[in-house]
Amino acid sequence: MPSRPSRLGVALTLLGVLILFVGVIAQLAVTDGLAEVLWVVVSVIGAVVIIAGIVVLVRASRRNAPPEE
C-alpha cells in the first residue's frame, strides 16, 4: 500500500507556486522600477517556500518508507 504524501509538504509546495503566480501577475500589472525589485523578492520567497515543501515531502517519504532488508 503506497503511503500518502505529507499534507504540510504538499501545502508548502502549492503555496510557493501560488506566491510565484501572484508575483508574475503583479509584475505584469505594474511596470515601474520598484515592481522589478518586488518581483525578484517575491520570486525568491516563492522558491524558498517550494524548496521547503519539497524537503518536507522527502523527509516524510523517508520516514514512511518500508525498512530495507
Rosetta blueprint (number, residue, H / E / L):
1 M L
2 P L
3 S L
4 R L
5 P L
6 S L
7 R H
8 L H
9 G H
10 V H
11 A H
12 L H
13 T H
14 L H
15 L H
16 G H
17 V H
18 L H
19 I H
20 L H
21 F H
22 V H
23 G H
24 V H
25 I H
26 A H
27 Q H
28 L H
29 A H
30 V L
31 T L
32 D L
33 G H
34 L H
35 A H
36 E H
37 V H
38 L H
39 W H
40 V H
41 V H
42 V H
43 S H
44 V H
45 I H
46 G H
47 A H
48 V H
49 V H
50 I H
51 I H
52 A H
53 G H
54 I H
55 V H
56 V H
57 L H
58 V H
59 R H
60 A H
61 S H
62 R H
63 R H
64 N L
65 A L
66 P L
67 P L
68 E L
69 E L
